[in-house]
Amino acid sequence: MEAVTTALTTAITEFAGDAMSAIGAIVPVALPIMGAIVVVGIGIKVFRKFAK
């Protein structure tokens, strides 16, 4: 039973490490894209407000 517990603990720890690495790789790319979407959305709202 101890071998199963050790194997599960190791697998979950490795999965968590891989997930954090993936998130760390994605965040620097995703933040500018999300920022651009927010800026464009605000720009459209401001334009519509002044265009009326």
PDB file of all heavy atoms in Angstrom:
ATOM      1  N   MET A   1       0.827  -1.200   0.000  1.00  0.00           N
ATOM      2  CA  MET A   1       0.000   0.000   0.000  1.00  0.00           C
ATOM      3  C   MET A   1       0.869   1.260   0.000  1.00  0.00           C
ATOM      4  O   MET A   1       0.495   2.264  -0.565  1.00  0.00           O
ATOM      5  CB  MET A   1      -0.918  -0.058   1.235  1.00  0.00           C
ATOM      6  CG  MET A   1      -1.928   1.029   1.248  1.00  0.00           C
ATOM      7  SD  MET A   1      -3.073   0.804  -0.126  1.00  0.00           S
ATOM      8  CE  MET A   1      -4.262   2.000   0.250  1.00  0.00           C
ATOM      9  N   GLU A   2       2.009   1.150   0.657  1.00  0.00           N
ATOM     10  CA  GLU A   2       2.903   2.310   0.722  1.00  0.00           C
ATOM     11  C   GLU A   2       3.445   2.672  -0.660  1.00  0.00           C
ATOM     12  O   GLU A   2       3.620   3.851  -0.983  1.00  0.00           O
ATOM     13  CB  GLU A   2       4.060   2.017   1.681  1.00  0.00           C
ATOM     14  CG  GLU A   2       4.955   3.222   1.910  1.00  0.00           C
ATOM     15  CD  GLU A   2       6.048   2.931   2.920  1.00  0.00           C
ATOM     16  OE1 GLU A   2       5.837   2.097   3.826  1.00  0.00           O
ATOM     17  OE2 GLU A   2       7.118   3.549   2.790  1.00  0.00           O
ATOM     18  N   ALA A   3       3.672   1.660  -1.499  1.00  0.00           N
ATOM     19  CA  ALA A   3       4.162   1.909  -2.854  1.00  0.00           C
ATOM     20  C   ALA A   3       3.130   2.660  -3.676  1.00  0.00           C
ATOM     21  O   ALA A   3       3.471   3.564  -4.456  1.00  0.00           O
ATOM     22  CB  ALA A   3       4.523   0.591  -3.526  1.00  0.00           C
ATOM     23  N   VAL A   4       1.863   2.325  -3.496  1.00  0.00           N
ATOM     24  CA  VAL A   4       0.788   3.008  -4.225  1.00  0.00           C
ATOM     25  C   VAL A   4       0.700   4.461  -3.776  1.00  0.00           C
ATOM     26  O   VAL A   4       0.580   5.382  -4.593  1.00  0.00           O
ATOM     27  CB  VAL A   4      -0.567   2.278  -4.020  1.00  0.00           C
ATOM     28  CG1 VAL A   4      -1.702   3.077  -4.618  1.00  0.00           C
ATOM     29  CG2 VAL A   4      -0.509   0.878  -4.597  1.00  0.00           C
ATOM     30  N   THR A   5       0.764   4.682  -2.481  1.00  0.00           N
ATOM     31  CA  THR A   5       0.711   6.046  -1.940  1.00  0.00           C
ATOM     32  C   THR A   5       1.881   6.872  -2.453  1.00  0.00           C
ATOM     33  O   THR A   5       1.706   8.030  -2.859  1.00  0.00           O
ATOM     34  CB  THR A   5       0.738   6.004  -0.399  1.00  0.00           C
ATOM     35  OG1 THR A   5      -0.334   5.195   0.063  1.00  0.00           O
ATOM     36  CG2 THR A   5       0.613   7.389   0.187  1.00  0.00           C
ATOM     37  N   THR A   6       3.052   6.297  -2.468  1.00  0.00           N
ATOM     38  CA  THR A   6       4.236   6.999  -2.967  1.00  0.00           C
ATOM     39  C   THR A   6       4.104   7.313  -4.451  1.00  0.00           C
ATOM     40  O   THR A   6       4.425   8.423  -4.884  1.00  0.00           O
ATOM     41  CB  THR A   6       5.498   6.154  -2.715  1.00  0.00           C
ATOM     42  OG1 THR A   6       5.590   5.866  -1.331  1.00  0.00           O
ATOM     43  CG2 THR A   6       6.739   6.884  -3.159  1.00  0.00           C
ATOM     44  N   ALA A   7       3.616   6.348  -5.218  1.00  0.00           N
ATOM     45  CA  ALA A   7       3.453   6.561  -6.654  1.00  0.00           C
ATOM     46  C   ALA A   7       2.442   7.662  -6.931  1.00  0.00           C
ATOM     47  O   ALA A   7       2.665   8.531  -7.793  1.00  0.00           O
ATOM     48  CB  ALA A   7       3.021   5.264  -7.330  1.00  0.00           C
ATOM     49  N   LEU A   8       1.313   7.649  -6.213  1.00  0.00           N
ATOM     50  CA  LEU A   8       0.297   8.700  -6.409  1.00  0.00           C
ATOM     51  C   LEU A   8       0.822  10.069  -6.000  1.00  0.00           C
ATOM     52  O   LEU A   8       0.590  11.066  -6.688  1.00  0.00           O
ATOM     53  CB  LEU A   8      -0.972   8.357  -5.620  1.00  0.00           C
ATOM     54  CG  LEU A   8      -1.827   7.243  -6.195  1.00  0.00           C
ATOM     55  CD1 LEU A   8      -2.943   6.876  -5.236  1.00  0.00           C
ATOM     56  CD2 LEU A   8      -2.389   7.635  -7.544  1.00  0.00           C
ATOM     57  N   THR A   9       1.515  10.129  -4.889  1.00  0.00           N
ATOM     58  CA  THR A   9       2.080  11.401  -4.430  1.00  0.00           C
ATOM     59  C   THR A   9       3.077  11.944  -5.439  1.00  0.00           C
ATOM     60  O   THR A   9       3.054  13.142  -5.770  1.00  0.00           O
ATOM     61  CB  THR A   9       2.767  11.213  -3.060  1.00  0.00           C
ATOM     62  OG1 THR A   9       1.830  10.686  -2.140  1.00  0.00           O
ATOM     63  CG2 THR A   9       3.313  12.522  -2.538  1.00  0.00           C
ATOM     64  N   THR A  10       3.924  11.093  -5.957  1.00  0.00           N
ATOM     65  CA  THR A  10       4.911  11.508  -6.958  1.00  0.00           C
ATOM     66  C   THR A  10       4.215  11.985  -8.230  1.00  0.00           C
ATOM     67  O   THR A  10       4.578  13.032  -8.788  1.00  0.00           O
ATOM     68  CB  THR A  10       5.860  10.344  -7.280  1.00  0.00           C
ATOM     69  OG1 THR A  10       6.483   9.915  -6.071  1.00  0.00           O
ATOM     70  CG2 THR A  10       6.917  10.763  -8.267  1.00  0.00           C
ATOM     71  N   ALA A  11       3.218  11.254  -8.676  1.00  0.00           N
ATOM     72  CA  ALA A  11       2.515  11.630  -9.907  1.00  0.00           C
ATOM     73  C   ALA A  11       1.808  12.968  -9.757  1.00  0.00           C
ATOM     74  O   ALA A  11       1.874  13.827 -10.651  1.00  0.00           O
ATOM     75  CB  ALA A  11       1.512  10.545 -10.285  1.00  0.00           C
ATOM     76  N   ILE A  12       1.142  13.159  -8.642  1.00  0.00           N
ATOM     77  CA  ILE A  12       0.417  14.418  -8.423  1.00  0.00           C
ATOM     78  C   ILE A  12       1.399  15.581  -8.295  1.00  0.00           C
ATOM     79  O   ILE A  12       1.151  16.669  -8.822  1.00  0.00           O
ATOM     80  CB  ILE A  12      -0.496  14.298  -7.186  1.00  0.00           C
ATOM     81  CG1 ILE A  12      -1.629  13.322  -7.495  1.00  0.00           C
ATOM     82  CG2 ILE A  12      -1.052  15.649  -6.782  1.00  0.00           C
ATOM     83  CD1 ILE A  12      -2.473  12.944  -6.301  1.00  0.00           C
ATOM     84  N   THR A  13       2.506  15.363  -7.621  1.00  0.00           N
ATOM     85  CA  THR A  13       3.514  16.418  -7.481  1.00  0.00           C
ATOM     86  C   THR A  13       4.098  16.796  -8.837  1.00  0.00           C
ATOM     87  O   THR A  13       4.260  17.992  -9.137  1.00  0.00           O
ATOM     88  CB  THR A  13       4.638  15.946  -6.536  1.00  0.00           C
ATOM     89  OG1 THR A  13       4.067  15.590  -5.279  1.00  0.00           O
ATOM     90  CG2 THR A  13       5.666  17.039  -6.337  1.00  0.00           C
ATOM     91  N   GLU A  14       4.392  15.804  -9.667  1.00  0.00           N
ATOM     92  CA  GLU A  14       4.912  16.092 -11.009  1.00  0.00           C
ATOM     93  C   GLU A  14       3.874  16.809 -11.858  1.00  0.00           C
ATOM     94  O   GLU A  14       4.205  17.737 -12.606  1.00  0.00           O
ATOM     95  CB  GLU A  14       5.351  14.795 -11.689  1.00  0.00           C
ATOM     96  CG  GLU A  14       6.616  14.211 -11.104  1.00  0.00           C
ATOM     97  CD  GLU A  14       7.001  12.897 -11.767  1.00  0.00           C
ATOM     98  OE1 GLU A  14       6.386  12.528 -12.784  1.00  0.00           O
ATOM     99  OE2 GLU A  14       7.924  12.250 -11.255  1.00  0.00           O
ATOM    100  N   PHE A  15       2.618  16.394 -11.758  1.00  0.00           N
ATOM    101  CA  PHE A  15       1.546  17.055 -12.515  1.00  0.00           C
ATOM    102  C   PHE A  15       1.411  18.513 -12.102  1.00  0.00           C
ATOM    103  O   PHE A  15       1.282  19.398 -12.946  1.00  0.00           O
ATOM    104  CB  PHE A  15       0.220  16.322 -12.303  1.00  0.00           C
ATOM    105  CG  PHE A  15      -0.931  16.998 -12.989  1.00  0.00           C
ATOM    106  CD1 PHE A  15      -1.105  16.884 -14.357  1.00  0.00           C
ATOM    107  CD2 PHE A  15      -1.838  17.756 -12.267  1.00  0.00           C
ATOM    108  CE1 PHE A  15      -2.158  17.511 -14.998  1.00  0.00           C
ATOM    109  CE2 PHE A  15      -2.889  18.385 -12.899  1.00  0.00           C
ATOM    110  CZ  PHE A  15      -3.056  18.261 -14.274  1.00  0.00           C
ATOM    111  N   ALA A  16       1.457  18.762 -10.796  1.00  0.00           N
ATOM    112  CA  ALA A  16       1.357  20.135 -10.310  1.00  0.00           C
ATOM    113  C   ALA A  16       2.531  20.979 -10.810  1.00  0.00           C
ATOM    114  O   ALA A  16       2.347  22.136 -11.212  1.00  0.00           O
ATOM    115  CB  ALA A  16       1.306  20.153  -8.788  1.00  0.00           C
ATOM    116  N   GLY A  17       3.710  20.413 -10.813  1.00  0.00           N
ATOM    117  CA  GLY A  17       4.887  21.133 -11.317  1.00  0.00           C
ATOM    118  C   GLY A  17       4.770  21.434 -12.796  1.00  0.00           C
ATOM    119  O   GLY A  17       5.094  22.545 -13.247  1.00  0.00           O
ATOM    120  N   ASP A  18       4.290  20.457 -13.561  1.00  0.00           N
ATOM    121  CA  ASP A  18       4.104  20.674 -14.997  1.00  0.00           C
ATOM    122  C   ASP A  18       3.030  21.729 -15.269  1.00  0.00           C
ATOM    123  O   ASP A  18       3.166  22.560 -16.173  1.00  0.00           O
ATOM    124  CB  ASP A  18       3.724  19.364 -15.696  1.00  0.00           C
ATOM    125  CG  ASP A  18       4.866  18.365 -15.717  1.00  0.00           C
ATOM    126  OD1 ASP A  18       6.026  18.785 -15.486  1.00  0.00           O
ATOM    127  OD2 ASP A  18       4.603  17.173 -15.959  1.00  0.00           O
ATOM    128  N   ALA A  19       1.955  21.679 -14.483  1.00  0.00           N
ATOM    129  CA  ALA A  19       0.886  22.663 -14.658  1.00  0.00           C
ATOM    130  C   ALA A  19       1.388  24.076 -14.362  1.00  0.00           C
ATOM    131  O   ALA A  19       1.081  25.026 -15.087  1.00  0.00           O
ATOM    132  CB  ALA A  19      -0.299  22.320 -13.757  1.00  0.00           C
ATOM    133  N   MET A  20       2.172  24.219 -13.304  1.00  0.00           N
ATOM    134  CA  MET A  20       2.712  25.538 -12.967  1.00  0.00           C
ATOM    135  C   MET A  20       3.687  26.019 -14.042  1.00  0.00           C
ATOM    136  O   MET A  20       3.721  27.209 -14.364  1.00  0.00           O
ATOM    137  CB  MET A  20       3.400  25.495 -11.600  1.00  0.00           C
ATOM    138  CG  MET A  20       2.435  25.302 -10.453  1.00  0.00           C
ATOM    139  SD  MET A  20       1.144  26.560 -10.392  1.00  0.00           S
ATOM    140  CE  MET A  20       2.093  27.969  -9.915  1.00  0.00           C
ATOM    141  N   SER A  21       4.448  25.121 -14.614  1.00  0.00           N
ATOM    142  CA  SER A  21       5.357  25.500 -15.698  1.00  0.00           C
ATOM    143  C   SER A  21       4.570  25.964 -16.920  1.00  0.00           C
ATOM    144  O   SER A  21       4.937  26.949 -17.572  1.00  0.00           O
ATOM    145  CB  SER A  21       6.243  24.313 -16.084  1.00  0.00           C
ATOM    146  OG  SER A  21       7.077  23.964 -15.029  1.00  0.00           O
ATOM    147  N   ALA A  22       3.490  25.266 -17.230  1.00  0.00           N
ATOM    148  CA  ALA A  22       2.658  25.654 -18.368  1.00  0.00           C
ATOM    149  C   ALA A  22       2.023  27.020 -18.134  1.00  0.00           C
ATOM    150  O   ALA A  22       2.013  27.873 -19.030  1.00  0.00           O
ATOM    151  CB  ALA A  22       1.577  24.605 -18.615  1.00  0.00           C
ATOM    152  N   ILE A  23       1.514  27.235 -16.944  1.00  0.00           N
ATOM    153  CA  ILE A  23       0.913  28.534 -16.626  1.00  0.00           C
ATOM    154  C   ILE A  23       1.969  29.629 -16.705  1.00  0.00           C
ATOM    155  O   ILE A  23       1.716  30.716 -17.237  1.00  0.00           O
ATOM    156  CB  ILE A  23       0.252  28.493 -15.235  1.00  0.00           C
ATOM    157  CG1 ILE A  23      -0.984  27.599 -15.283  1.00  0.00           C
ATOM    158  CG2 ILE A  23      -0.115  29.888 -14.752  1.00  0.00           C
ATOM    159  CD1 ILE A  23      -1.579  27.285 -13.931  1.00  0.00           C
ATOM    160  N   GLY A  24       3.148  29.354 -16.201  1.00  0.00           N
ATOM    161  CA  GLY A  24       4.241  30.334 -16.262  1.00  0.00           C
ATOM    162  C   GLY A  24       4.646  30.669 -17.682  1.00  0.00           C
ATOM    163  O   GLY A  24       5.069  31.785 -17.974  1.00  0.00           O
ATOM    164  N   ALA A  25       4.502  29.719 -18.588  1.00  0.00           N
ATOM    165  CA  ALA A  25       4.845  29.966 -19.989  1.00  0.00           C
ATOM    166  C   ALA A  25       3.731  30.707 -20.715  1.00  0.00           C
ATOM    167  O   ALA A  25       3.986  31.490 -21.628  1.00  0.00           O
ATOM    168  CB  ALA A  25       5.132  28.645 -20.699  1.00  0.00           C
ATOM    169  N   ILE A  26       2.491  30.485 -20.322  1.00  0.00           N
ATOM    170  CA  ILE A  26       1.345  31.076 -21.015  1.00  0.00           C
ATOM    171  C   ILE A  26       1.077  32.509 -20.572  1.00  0.00           C
ATOM    172  O   ILE A  26       0.713  33.357 -21.387  1.00  0.00           O
ATOM    173  CB  ILE A  26       0.093  30.200 -20.802  1.00  0.00           C
ATOM    174  CG1 ILE A  26       0.272  28.870 -21.536  1.00  0.00           C
ATOM    175  CG2 ILE A  26      -1.168  30.897 -21.269  1.00  0.00           C
ATOM    176  CD1 ILE A  26      -0.784  27.847 -21.205  1.00  0.00           C
ATOM    177  N   VAL A  27       1.249  32.793 -19.295  1.00  0.00           N
ATOM    178  CA  VAL A  27       0.896  34.112 -18.751  1.00  0.00           C
ATOM    179  C   VAL A  27       1.596  35.267 -19.469  1.00  0.00           C
ATOM    180  O   VAL A  27       0.943  36.250 -19.827  1.00  0.00           O
ATOM    181  CB  VAL A  27       1.132  34.150 -17.223  1.00  0.00           C
ATOM    182  CG1 VAL A  27       1.091  35.562 -16.680  1.00  0.00           C
ATOM    183  CG2 VAL A  27       0.087  33.300 -16.524  1.00  0.00           C
ATOM    184  N   PRO A  28       2.911  35.214 -19.727  1.00  0.00           N
ATOM    185  CA  PRO A  28       3.536  36.350 -20.412  1.00  0.00           C
ATOM    186  C   PRO A  28       2.982  36.600 -21.820  1.00  0.00           C
ATOM    187  O   PRO A  28       3.044  37.712 -22.320  1.00  0.00           O
ATOM    188  CB  PRO A  28       5.014  35.960 -20.489  1.00  0.00           C
ATOM    189  CG  PRO A  28       5.211  34.959 -19.423  1.00  0.00           C
ATOM    190  CD  PRO A  28       3.906  34.236 -19.304  1.00  0.00           C
ATOM    191  N   VAL A  29       2.446  35.582 -22.447  1.00  0.00           N
ATOM    192  CA  VAL A  29       1.864  35.744 -23.774  1.00  0.00           C
ATOM    193  C   VAL A  29       0.420  36.212 -23.665  1.00  0.00           C
ATOM    194  O   VAL A  29      -0.041  37.060 -24.437  1.00  0.00           O
ATOM    195  CB  VAL A  29       1.943  34.408 -24.556  1.00  0.00           C
ATOM    196  CG1 VAL A  29       1.255  34.521 -25.897  1.00  0.00           C
ATOM    197  CG2 VAL A  29       3.383  33.988 -24.726  1.00  0.00           C
ATOM    198  N   ALA A  30      -0.314  35.687 -22.699  1.00  0.00           N
ATOM    199  CA  ALA A  30      -1.743  35.967 -22.576  1.00  0.00           C
ATOM    200  C   ALA A  30      -2.023  37.374 -22.040  1.00  0.00           C
ATOM    201  O   ALA A  30      -3.003  37.994 -22.448  1.00  0.00           O
ATOM    202  CB  ALA A  30      -2.400  34.930 -21.680  1.00  0.00           C
ATOM    203  N   LEU A  31      -1.194  37.872 -21.153  1.00  0.00           N
ATOM    204  CA  LEU A  31      -1.459  39.189 -20.560  1.00  0.00           C
ATOM    205  C   LEU A  31      -1.507  40.318 -21.586  1.00  0.00           C
ATOM    206  O   LEU A  31      -2.450  41.122 -21.564  1.00  0.00           O
ATOM    207  CB  LEU A  31      -0.449  39.498 -19.463  1.00  0.00           C
ATOM    208  CG  LEU A  31      -0.707  38.805 -18.130  1.00  0.00           C
ATOM    209  CD1 LEU A  31       0.389  39.164 -17.128  1.00  0.00           C
ATOM    210  CD2 LEU A  31      -2.051  39.151 -17.564  1.00  0.00           C
ATOM    211  N   PRO A  32      -0.544  40.437 -22.491  1.00  0.00           N
ATOM    212  CA  PRO A  32      -0.651  41.511 -23.493  1.00  0.00           C
ATOM    213  C   PRO A  32      -1.876  41.352 -24.402  1.00  0.00           C
ATOM    214  O   PRO A  32      -2.502  42.346 -24.783  1.00  0.00           O
ATOM    215  CB  PRO A  32       0.635  41.393 -24.306  1.00  0.00           C
ATOM    216  CG  PRO A  32       1.576  40.651 -23.452  1.00  0.00           C
ATOM    217  CD  PRO A  32       0.739  39.758 -22.587  1.00  0.00           C
ATOM    218  N   ILE A  33      -2.219  40.118 -24.724  1.00  0.00           N
ATOM    219  CA  ILE A  33      -3.398  39.896 -25.575  1.00  0.00           C
ATOM    220  C   ILE A  33      -4.653  40.344 -24.837  1.00  0.00           C
ATOM    221  O   ILE A  33      -5.497  41.050 -25.406  1.00  0.00           O
ATOM    222  CB  ILE A  33      -3.485  38.413 -25.991  1.00  0.00           C
ATOM    223  CG1 ILE A  33      -2.315  38.064 -26.913  1.00  0.00           C
ATOM    224  CG2 ILE A  33      -4.821  38.118 -26.656  1.00  0.00           C
ATOM    225  CD1 ILE A  33      -2.171  36.581 -27.196  1.00  0.00           C
ATOM    226  N   MET A  34      -4.795  39.944 -23.585  1.00  0.00           N
ATOM    227  CA  MET A  34      -5.970  40.353 -22.798  1.00  0.00           C
ATOM    228  C   MET A  34      -5.982  41.866 -22.606  1.00  0.00           C
ATOM    229  O   MET A  34      -7.037  42.491 -22.660  1.00  0.00           O
ATOM    230  CB  MET A  34      -5.973  39.640 -21.445  1.00  0.00           C
ATOM    231  CG  MET A  34      -6.192  38.142 -21.544  1.00  0.00           C
ATOM    232  SD  MET A  34      -7.704  37.677 -22.420  1.00  0.00           S
ATOM    233  CE  MET A  34      -8.924  38.310 -21.302  1.00  0.00           C
ATOM    234  N   GLY A  35      -4.817  42.452 -22.387  1.00  0.00           N
ATOM    235  CA  GLY A  35      -4.745  43.908 -22.249  1.00  0.00           C
ATOM    236  C   GLY A  35      -5.190  44.610 -23.515  1.00  0.00           C
ATOM    237  O   GLY A  35      -5.912  45.611 -23.459  1.00  0.00           O
ATOM    238  N   ALA A  36      -4.787  44.101 -24.659  1.00  0.00           N
ATOM    239  CA  ALA A  36      -5.197  44.696 -25.928  1.00  0.00           C
ATOM    240  C   ALA A  36      -6.704  44.590 -26.117  1.00  0.00           C
ATOM    241  O   ALA A  36      -7.352  45.538 -26.579  1.00  0.00           O
ATOM    242  CB  ALA A  36      -4.473  44.016 -27.090  1.00  0.00           C
ATOM    243  N   ILE A  37      -7.281  43.462 -25.746  1.00  0.00           N
ATOM    244  CA  ILE A  37      -8.735  43.289 -25.867  1.00  0.00           C
ATOM    245  C   ILE A  37      -9.462  44.294 -24.978  1.00  0.00           C
ATOM    246  O   ILE A  37     -10.451  44.912 -25.397  1.00  0.00           O
ATOM    247  CB  ILE A  37      -9.129  41.837 -25.519  1.00  0.00           C
ATOM    248  CG1 ILE A  37      -8.613  40.897 -26.606  1.00  0.00           C
ATOM    249  CG2 ILE A  37     -10.634  41.698 -25.350  1.00  0.00           C
ATOM    250  CD1 ILE A  37      -8.740  39.430 -26.273  1.00  0.00           C
ATOM    251  N   VAL A  38      -8.976  44.482 -23.761  1.00  0.00           N
ATOM    252  CA  VAL A  38      -9.602  45.445 -22.847  1.00  0.00           C
ATOM    253  C   VAL A  38      -9.480  46.862 -23.390  1.00  0.00           C
ATOM    254  O   VAL A  38     -10.443  47.634 -23.388  1.00  0.00           O
ATOM    255  CB  VAL A  38      -8.976  45.337 -21.436  1.00  0.00           C
ATOM    256  CG1 VAL A  38      -9.413  46.490 -20.555  1.00  0.00           C
ATOM    257  CG2 VAL A  38      -9.337  44.007 -20.809  1.00  0.00           C
ATOM    258  N   VAL A  39      -8.305  47.227 -23.885  1.00  0.00           N
ATOM    259  CA  VAL A  39      -8.098  48.583 -24.416  1.00  0.00           C
ATOM    260  C   VAL A  39      -8.988  48.836 -25.622  1.00  0.00           C
ATOM    261  O   VAL A  39      -9.598  49.901 -25.740  1.00  0.00           O
ATOM    262  CB  VAL A  39      -6.604  48.799 -24.763  1.00  0.00           C
ATOM    263  CG1 VAL A  39      -6.400  50.052 -25.587  1.00  0.00           C
ATOM    264  CG2 VAL A  39      -5.779  48.853 -23.495  1.00  0.00           C
ATOM    265  N   VAL A  40      -9.090  47.864 -26.512  1.00  0.00           N
ATOM    266  CA  VAL A  40      -9.953  48.024 -27.687  1.00  0.00           C
ATOM    267  C   VAL A  40     -11.409  48.158 -27.253  1.00  0.00           C
ATOM    268  O   VAL A  40     -12.147  48.996 -27.775  1.00  0.00           O
ATOM    269  CB  VAL A  40      -9.765  46.847 -28.668  1.00  0.00           C
ATOM    270  CG1 VAL A  40     -10.838  46.846 -29.734  1.00  0.00           C
ATOM    271  CG2 VAL A  40      -8.386  46.912 -29.301  1.00  0.00           C
ATOM    272  N   GLY A  41     -11.838  47.355 -26.288  1.00  0.00           N
ATOM    273  CA  GLY A  41     -13.217  47.443 -25.796  1.00  0.00           C
ATOM    274  C   GLY A  41     -13.511  48.801 -25.193  1.00  0.00           C
ATOM    275  O   GLY A  41     -14.567  49.392 -25.458  1.00  0.00           O
ATOM    276  N   ILE A  42     -12.594  49.330 -24.393  1.00  0.00           N
ATOM    277  CA  ILE A  42     -12.776  50.658 -23.808  1.00  0.00           C
ATOM    278  C   ILE A  42     -12.762  51.715 -24.903  1.00  0.00           C
ATOM    279  O   ILE A  42     -13.568  52.658 -24.883  1.00  0.00           O
ATOM    280  CB  ILE A  42     -11.689  50.935 -22.753  1.00  0.00           C
ATOM    281  CG1 ILE A  42     -11.902  50.019 -21.545  1.00  0.00           C
ATOM    282  CG2 ILE A  42     -11.693  52.402 -22.328  1.00  0.00           C
ATOM    283  CD1 ILE A  42     -10.775  50.062 -20.531  1.00  0.00           C
ATOM    284  N   GLY A  43     -11.882  51.563 -25.873  1.00  0.00           N
ATOM    285  CA  GLY A  43     -11.831  52.522 -26.979  1.00  0.00           C
ATOM    286  C   GLY A  43     -13.128  52.557 -27.767  1.00  0.00           C
ATOM    287  O   GLY A  43     -13.606  53.636 -28.155  1.00  0.00           O
ATOM    288  N   ILE A  44     -13.723  51.404 -28.011  1.00  0.00           N
ATOM    289  CA  ILE A  44     -14.997  51.362 -28.732  1.00  0.00           C
ATOM    290  C   ILE A  44     -16.093  52.049 -27.924  1.00  0.00           C
ATOM    291  O   ILE A  44     -16.903  52.812 -28.478  1.00  0.00           O
ATOM    292  CB  ILE A  44     -15.367  49.901 -29.067  1.00  0.00           C
ATOM    293  CG1 ILE A  44     -14.416  49.362 -30.137  1.00  0.00           C
ATOM    294  CG2 ILE A  44     -16.820  49.780 -29.517  1.00  0.00           C
ATOM    295  CD1 ILE A  44     -14.556  47.865 -30.380  1.00  0.00           C
ATOM    296  N   LYS A  45     -16.136  51.806 -26.619  1.00  0.00           N
ATOM    297  CA  LYS A  45     -17.152  52.444 -25.771  1.00  0.00           C
ATOM    298  C   LYS A  45     -16.994  53.965 -25.771  1.00  0.00           C
ATOM    299  O   LYS A  45     -17.965  54.702 -25.866  1.00  0.00           O
ATOM    300  CB  LYS A  45     -17.066  51.907 -24.349  1.00  0.00           C
ATOM    301  CG  LYS A  45     -17.594  50.500 -24.215  1.00  0.00           C
ATOM    302  CD  LYS A  45     -17.495  50.022 -22.776  1.00  0.00           C
ATOM    303  CE  LYS A  45     -17.963  48.591 -22.673  1.00  0.00           C
ATOM    304  NZ  LYS A  45     -17.862  48.052 -21.309  1.00  0.00           N
ATOM    305  N   VAL A  46     -15.752  54.430 -25.665  1.00  0.00           N
ATOM    306  CA  VAL A  46     -15.504  55.878 -25.669  1.00  0.00           C
ATOM    307  C   VAL A  46     -15.890  56.478 -27.009  1.00  0.00           C
ATOM    308  O   VAL A  46     -16.528  57.525 -27.092  1.00  0.00           O
ATOM    309  CB  VAL A  46     -14.024  56.169 -25.329  1.00  0.00           C
ATOM    310  CG1 VAL A  46     -13.669  57.623 -25.581  1.00  0.00           C
ATOM    311  CG2 VAL A  46     -13.728  55.792 -23.890  1.00  0.00           C
ATOM    312  N   PHE A  47     -15.542  55.798 -28.100  1.00  0.00           N
ATOM    313  CA  PHE A  47     -15.878  56.294 -29.436  1.00  0.00           C
ATOM    314  C   PHE A  47     -17.396  56.380 -29.594  1.00  0.00           C
ATOM    315  O   PHE A  47     -17.903  57.371 -30.128  1.00  0.00           O
ATOM    316  CB  PHE A  47     -15.281  55.368 -30.506  1.00  0.00           C
ATOM    317  CG  PHE A  47     -15.646  55.775 -31.892  1.00  0.00           C
ATOM    318  CD1 PHE A  47     -15.047  56.871 -32.499  1.00  0.00           C
ATOM    319  CD2 PHE A  47     -16.622  55.075 -32.600  1.00  0.00           C
ATOM    320  CE1 PHE A  47     -15.388  57.240 -33.787  1.00  0.00           C
ATOM    321  CE2 PHE A  47     -16.973  55.442 -33.879  1.00  0.00           C
ATOM    322  CZ  PHE A  47     -16.356  56.536 -34.472  1.00  0.00           C
ATOM    323  N   ARG A  48     -18.115  55.349 -29.167  1.00  0.00           N
ATOM    324  CA  ARG A  48     -19.574  55.367 -29.287  1.00  0.00           C
ATOM    325  C   ARG A  48     -20.188  56.489 -28.455  1.00  0.00           C
ATOM    326  O   ARG A  48     -21.166  57.105 -28.863  1.00  0.00           O
ATOM    327  CB  ARG A  48     -20.156  54.037 -28.831  1.00  0.00           C
ATOM    328  CG  ARG A  48     -19.943  52.932 -29.806  1.00  0.00           C
ATOM    329  CD  ARG A  48     -20.589  51.643 -29.348  1.00  0.00           C
ATOM    330  NE  ARG A  48     -20.352  50.575 -30.290  1.00  0.00           N
ATOM    331  CZ  ARG A  48     -20.621  49.312 -30.069  1.00  0.00           C
ATOM    332  NH1 ARG A  48     -21.151  48.946 -28.908  1.00  0.00           N
ATOM    333  NH2 ARG A  48     -20.371  48.389 -30.982  1.00  0.00           N
ATOM    334  N   LYS A  49     -19.598  56.756 -27.281  1.00  0.00           N
ATOM    335  CA  LYS A  49     -20.117  57.824 -26.430  1.00  0.00           C
ATOM    336  C   LYS A  49     -19.956  59.188 -27.098  1.00  0.00           C
ATOM    337  O   LYS A  49     -20.865  60.017 -27.068  1.00  0.00           O
ATOM    338  CB  LYS A  49     -19.380  57.802 -25.094  1.00  0.00           C
ATOM    339  CG  LYS A  49     -19.927  58.744 -24.059  1.00  0.00           C
ATOM    340  CD  LYS A  49     -19.229  58.561 -22.729  1.00  0.00           C
ATOM    341  CE  LYS A  49     -19.842  59.431 -21.683  1.00  0.00           C
ATOM    342  NZ  LYS A  49     -19.222  59.237 -20.371  1.00  0.00           N
ATOM    343  N   PHE A  50     -18.821  59.435 -27.729  1.00  0.00           N
ATOM    344  CA  PHE A  50     -18.578  60.723 -28.377  1.00  0.00           C
ATOM    345  C   PHE A  50     -19.261  60.811 -29.732  1.00  0.00           C
ATOM    346  O   PHE A  50     -19.528  61.908 -30.218  1.00  0.00           O
ATOM    347  CB  PHE A  50     -17.083  60.983 -28.533  1.00  0.00           C
ATOM    348  CG  PHE A  50     -16.420  61.357 -27.243  1.00  0.00           C
ATOM    349  CD1 PHE A  50     -15.405  60.582 -26.720  1.00  0.00           C
ATOM    350  CD2 PHE A  50     -16.817  62.478 -26.536  1.00  0.00           C
ATOM    351  CE1 PHE A  50     -14.785  60.915 -25.521  1.00  0.00           C
ATOM    352  CE2 PHE A  50     -16.202  62.836 -25.343  1.00  0.00           C
ATOM    353  CZ  PHE A  50     -15.184  62.035 -24.833  1.00  0.00           C
ATOM    354  N   ALA A  51     -19.538  59.678 -30.358  1.00  0.00           N
ATOM    355  CA  ALA A  51     -20.144  59.693 -31.687  1.00  0.00           C
ATOM    356  C   ALA A  51     -21.637  60.016 -31.629  1.00  0.00           C
ATOM    357  O   ALA A  51     -22.215  60.408 -32.628  1.00  0.00           O
ATOM    358  CB  ALA A  51     -19.946  58.345 -32.359  1.00  0.00           C
ATOM    359  N   LYS A  52     -22.241  59.855 -30.469  1.00  0.00           N
ATOM    360  CA  LYS A  52     -23.688  60.113 -30.353  1.00  0.00           C
ATOM    361  C   LYS A  52     -24.021  61.558 -30.406  1.00  0.00           C
ATOM    362  O   LYS A  52     -23.590  62.488 -30.146  1.00  0.00           O
ATOM    363  CB  LYS A  52     -24.232  59.501 -29.074  1.00  0.00           C
ATOM    364  CG  LYS A  52     -24.363  58.017 -29.168  1.00  0.00           C
ATOM    365  CD  LYS A  52     -25.037  57.458 -27.959  1.00  0.00           C
ATOM    366  CE  LYS A  52     -25.219  55.960 -28.104  1.00  0.00           C
ATOM    367  NZ  LYS A  52     -25.918  55.395 -26.997  1.00  0.00           N
TER     368      LYS A  52
END
